[in-house]
Amino acid sequence: MDLRAVAMGLTFALIWSSAFTSARIIVEAAPPLFSLSARFAISGVIGIGIALALGQTFRLTRNQWRAVVVFGICQNAIYLGLNFVAMQWIEASLAAIIASTMPLLVALANWTIFREKLPILGVLGLVAGFTGVAIIMAQRFGGGADPLGIALCLIAAVALAAATLTVKSASSDGGNVLMIVGLQMLVGSAALLPPALMLETLAVDWTTPFILAFIYTTLMPGLAATLIWFLLVGRIGPTRAATYHFLNPVFGVAIAFALLNEALGWSDALGVAIIAGGILAVQRARIKS
């Protein structure tokens, strides 16, 4: 067993899942798109500065520049932008659950569109994963969850899945991993600024929770988690690395419950367990195939 890869995977899942709780705190005190654009600008400058100090350069391969643009727009601007906007109206735990369907969407697209072989374990995992989502959605809609917020999160998950399918791995193509991460952040910041200027009013309630959440989300989910993910993919490959996504709904719901006192019903717990099991089954099946 590669213990370093296990530690990296667990750390990534924990940090990535916590981003929904910190985002929820941020959007309660500041406009979401302005906040996210500023976060990416700061993270990007820090990441590029560290990369230059480590001897990395702007001389990227074609695949790496493609990853910078695609992930900068699809992951940072669309995926996270829509999630930040949605969390004005829905709970962090629900956003985390919807976001966790990304590996299921990737596997479904690979199987149905790109004709990738998927063993029966993977098919059963897809069925289980989407069943778990349906269980949670039925309960949340009955409890008055905002349909627009849910729709935005679903679109965001599809955007991230599309980015993942478009650029499967840039981390193993010429190094400069931290430079790639930093440049992606700047692309996301630039893409979010025009809609922020058009749609939002810059008014911030400078509370202590907001300041702490903004610093945390800038340094940890914004920079550290992305860097860990690229390093993990470079170490064990994208399919094996994606296995750790099965922890995202578990960690996401648990962190929101612990820090935001969000409700956690039996249907949430059952749905999260089924989703996590489905994601794990899909990824294990893809590894074996």
C-alpha positions as CSV (number, residue, x, y, z in Angstrom):
1,M,0.0,0.0,0.0
2,D,1.3,3.5,-0.9
3,L,0.8,5.2,2.5
4,R,1.9,8.6,1.2
5,A,-0.8,8.4,-1.5
6,V,-3.4,7.3,1.1
7,A,-2.5,10.3,3.3
8,M,-2.6,12.6,0.3
9,G,-6.0,11.3,-0.7
10,L,-7.5,11.6,2.8
11,T,-6.1,15.1,3.2
12,F,-7.5,16.2,-0.2
13,A,-10.9,14.8,0.5
14,L,-11.1,16.5,3.9
15,I,-9.9,19.9,2.7
16,W,-12.0,19.8,-0.5
17,S,-15.2,18.8,1.5
18,S,-14.7,21.6,4.0
19,A,-14.8,24.2,1.2
20,F,-18.6,24.1,1.1
21,T,-18.9,25.0,4.8
22,S,-16.4,27.9,4.5
23,A,-18.1,29.1,1.3
24,R,-21.5,29.1,3.1
25,I,-20.0,31.4,5.8
26,I,-18.5,33.7,3.1
27,V,-21.6,34.2,1.1
28,E,-23.6,35.1,4.2
29,A,-21.3,38.2,4.6
30,A,-20.2,39.1,1.0
31,P,-21.3,38.8,-2.6
32,P,-20.3,35.4,-3.9
33,L,-18.7,36.2,-7.3
34,F,-16.7,39.1,-5.9
35,S,-15.5,37.0,-3.0
36,L,-14.5,34.1,-5.3
37,S,-12.8,36.3,-7.8
38,A,-10.7,37.9,-5.0
39,R,-9.9,34.5,-3.5
40,F,-8.6,33.2,-6.8
41,A,-6.6,36.3,-7.4
42,I,-4.9,36.0,-4.1
43,S,-4.4,32.2,-4.4
44,G,-3.1,32.6,-7.9
45,V,-0.5,35.2,-7.0
46,I,0.7,33.2,-4.0
47,G,0.9,30.0,-6.0
48,I,2.8,31.5,-8.9
49,G,5.2,33.3,-6.4
50,I,5.9,30.0,-4.7
51,A,6.3,28.2,-8.1
52,L,8.8,30.8,-9.3
53,A,10.7,30.5,-6.0
54,L,10.9,26.7,-6.6
55,G,12.4,27.2,-10.0
56,Q,9.2,26.5,-12.0
57,T,8.6,28.5,-15.1
58,F,5.8,29.7,-17.4
59,R,7.0,27.4,-20.1
60,L,4.2,24.9,-20.1
61,T,3.4,22.2,-22.5
62,R,0.4,22.5,-24.8
63,N,-1.6,20.0,-22.7
64,Q,-0.8,22.0,-19.6
65,W,-1.9,25.3,-21.1
66,R,-5.1,23.6,-22.1
67,A,-5.6,22.4,-18.6
68,V,-5.0,26.0,-17.3
69,V,-7.7,27.4,-19.5
70,V,-10.2,24.5,-19.2
71,F,-10.0,24.0,-15.5
72,G,-9.7,27.7,-14.8
73,I,-13.0,28.3,-16.5
74,C,-14.9,25.1,-15.9
75,Q,-13.7,24.3,-12.4
76,N,-12.9,27.7,-10.9
77,A,-15.3,30.0,-12.6
78,I,-18.3,27.8,-13.5
79,Y,-18.2,25.0,-11.0
80,L,-17.2,27.0,-7.9
81,G,-18.9,30.2,-9.1
82,L,-22.3,28.5,-9.4
83,N,-21.8,26.7,-6.1
84,F,-21.0,30.0,-4.3
85,V,-24.1,31.6,-5.8
86,A,-26.3,28.6,-4.9
87,M,-25.2,28.5,-1.3
88,Q,-27.0,31.8,-0.8
89,W,-30.1,29.7,-0.8
90,I,-29.2,26.1,0.0
91,E,-27.2,24.4,2.8
92,A,-23.6,23.6,2.5
93,S,-24.3,19.9,3.1
94,L,-26.7,19.7,0.1
95,A,-24.2,21.5,-2.2
96,A,-21.5,19.0,-1.1
97,I,-23.7,16.0,-1.8
98,I,-24.5,17.3,-5.3
99,A,-20.9,18.1,-6.0
100,S,-19.9,14.6,-5.0
101,T,-21.8,13.2,-8.0
102,M,-19.0,14.4,-10.3
103,P,-17.1,11.0,-10.5
104,L,-20.4,9.3,-11.2
105,L,-21.1,11.7,-14.0
106,V,-17.6,11.1,-15.4
107,A,-18.0,7.4,-15.3
108,L,-21.5,7.6,-16.9
109,A,-20.2,9.7,-19.7
110,N,-17.2,7.5,-20.3
111,W,-19.5,4.4,-20.4
112,T,-22.4,5.7,-22.5
113,I,-20.7,8.3,-24.7
114,F,-17.1,7.2,-25.0
115,R,-17.8,3.5,-24.8
116,E,-15.4,2.8,-22.0
117,K,-15.8,-0.7,-20.6
118,L,-17.5,-0.7,-17.2
119,P,-17.8,-4.0,-15.3
120,I,-21.1,-4.9,-13.6
121,L,-19.7,-3.6,-10.3
122,G,-19.4,-0.2,-11.9
123,V,-22.9,-0.3,-13.3
124,L,-24.3,-1.2,-9.9
125,G,-22.2,1.6,-8.4
126,L,-23.8,4.1,-10.8
127,V,-27.3,2.9,-10.0
128,A,-26.6,3.0,-6.3
129,G,-25.0,6.5,-6.4
130,F,-27.8,8.1,-8.3
131,T,-30.3,6.3,-6.1
132,G,-28.7,7.9,-3.1
133,V,-29.0,11.3,-4.6
134,A,-32.6,10.7,-5.4
135,I,-33.3,9.7,-1.8
136,I,-31.8,12.9,-0.5
137,M,-33.4,15.1,-3.1
138,A,-36.8,13.7,-2.4
139,Q,-36.4,14.6,1.3
140,R,-34.9,18.0,0.6
141,F,-37.5,19.1,-1.9
142,G,-40.2,18.0,0.6
143,G,-38.4,20.2,3.2
144,G,-38.5,23.3,0.9
145,A,-35.0,23.3,-0.6
146,D,-34.6,26.0,-3.2
147,P,-34.9,24.6,-6.7
148,L,-32.8,27.3,-8.3
149,G,-29.9,26.6,-5.9
150,I,-30.1,22.9,-6.6
151,A,-30.2,23.5,-10.4
152,L,-27.1,25.7,-10.2
153,C,-25.2,23.0,-8.2
154,L,-26.2,20.3,-10.8
155,I,-25.0,22.5,-13.7
156,A,-21.8,23.1,-11.7
157,A,-21.2,19.3,-11.3
158,V,-21.7,18.7,-15.0
159,A,-19.2,21.5,-15.8
160,L,-16.5,20.0,-13.6
161,A,-17.2,16.5,-15.1
162,A,-16.8,18.0,-18.6
163,A,-13.5,19.6,-17.6
164,T,-12.3,16.3,-16.1
165,L,-13.2,14.5,-19.4
166,T,-11.5,17.1,-21.5
167,V,-8.2,17.3,-19.6
168,K,-7.5,14.0,-17.9
169,S,-4.1,14.7,-16.6
170,A,-1.7,17.6,-16.9
171,S,0.3,16.9,-13.8
172,S,2.4,14.2,-15.4
173,D,3.2,16.3,-18.5
174,G,6.3,18.3,-17.9
175,G,6.2,19.3,-14.3
176,N,5.4,22.9,-13.2
177,V,2.5,21.6,-11.1
178,L,2.3,24.6,-8.8
179,M,2.6,27.0,-11.7
180,I,-0.4,25.3,-13.4
181,V,-2.4,25.6,-10.2
182,G,-1.6,29.3,-9.8
183,L,-2.4,30.2,-13.4
184,Q,-5.7,28.3,-13.2
185,M,-6.6,30.5,-10.2
186,L,-5.9,33.7,-12.2
187,V,-8.0,32.4,-15.1
188,G,-10.9,31.8,-12.8
189,S,-10.5,35.2,-11.1
190,A,-10.5,37.0,-14.5
191,A,-13.5,35.0,-15.7
192,L,-15.6,35.8,-12.6
193,L,-14.9,39.5,-12.4
194,P,-17.1,40.7,-15.3
195,P,-20.3,39.0,-14.0
196,A,-19.5,40.2,-10.5
197,L,-19.2,43.8,-11.7
198,M,-22.5,43.4,-13.7
199,L,-24.6,41.5,-11.2
200,E,-23.3,42.3,-7.7
201,T,-22.8,45.2,-5.3
202,L,-19.6,45.1,-3.4
203,A,-20.7,45.2,0.2
204,V,-18.9,43.2,2.9
205,D,-19.8,42.5,6.5
206,W,-16.3,42.2,8.0
207,T,-17.2,39.7,10.7
208,T,-14.6,37.4,12.3
209,P,-16.2,34.2,10.9
210,F,-16.1,35.8,7.4
211,I,-12.4,36.8,7.7
212,L,-11.4,33.4,9.0
213,A,-13.4,31.6,6.4
214,F,-12.0,33.7,3.6
215,I,-8.4,33.2,4.7
216,Y,-9.0,29.4,5.1
217,T,-10.7,29.0,1.7
218,T,-8.0,31.0,-0.1
219,L,-5.1,29.0,1.3
220,M,-6.5,25.5,1.9
221,P,-9.3,24.5,-0.6
222,G,-8.1,27.3,-3.0
223,L,-4.4,26.4,-3.1
224,A,-3.4,23.4,-1.0
225,A,-6.2,21.0,-2.0
226,T,-5.7,21.7,-5.7
227,L,-2.0,21.2,-5.5
228,I,-2.4,17.9,-3.5
229,W,-4.9,16.7,-6.1
230,F,-2.5,17.3,-9.0
231,L,0.3,15.6,-7.1
232,L,-1.9,12.7,-6.2
233,V,-3.0,12.2,-9.9
234,G,0.7,12.4,-10.9
235,R,1.6,9.7,-8.3
236,I,-1.2,7.1,-8.8
237,G,-3.1,8.2,-11.9
238,P,-6.5,9.9,-12.3
239,T,-8.7,6.8,-11.9
240,R,-7.2,5.7,-8.7
241,A,-7.0,9.2,-7.3
242,A,-10.7,9.8,-8.1
243,T,-11.5,6.9,-5.7
244,Y,-11.0,9.3,-2.8
245,H,-14.0,11.3,-4.0
246,F,-16.2,8.7,-2.3
247,L,-15.3,10.5,1.0
248,N,-16.5,13.9,-0.1
249,P,-20.2,13.5,0.7
250,V,-19.4,12.0,4.1
251,F,-16.9,14.7,5.1
252,G,-19.0,17.5,3.5
253,V,-22.1,16.6,5.5
254,A,-20.2,15.9,8.7
255,I,-18.3,19.2,8.6
256,A,-21.5,21.2,7.8
257,F,-23.3,19.5,10.7
258,A,-20.4,20.1,13.1
259,L,-19.7,23.8,12.3
260,L,-22.9,25.1,10.9
261,N,-25.4,23.0,12.9
262,E,-27.1,22.0,9.7
263,A,-29.8,19.4,10.1
264,L,-28.9,15.7,9.4
265,G,-31.8,13.4,9.0
266,W,-31.9,9.7,8.5
267,S,-32.5,10.1,4.8
268,D,-29.4,12.2,4.5
269,A,-27.3,9.6,6.3
270,L,-28.7,6.8,4.2
271,G,-28.3,8.7,1.0
272,V,-24.8,9.8,1.7
273,A,-23.8,6.2,2.6
274,I,-25.3,4.9,-0.6
275,I,-23.6,7.6,-2.7
276,A,-20.2,7.0,-1.1
277,G,-20.6,3.2,-1.7
278,G,-21.6,3.8,-5.3
279,I,-18.7,6.1,-6.0
280,L,-16.3,3.6,-4.4
281,A,-17.8,0.7,-6.5
282,V,-17.5,2.7,-9.7
283,Q,-13.9,3.7,-9.2
284,R,-12.8,0.2,-8.0
285,A,-14.5,-1.3,-11.1
286,R,-12.7,1.2,-13.4
287,I,-9.4,0.4,-11.8
288,K,-9.9,-3.3,-12.4
289,S,-11.0,-2.8,-16.0
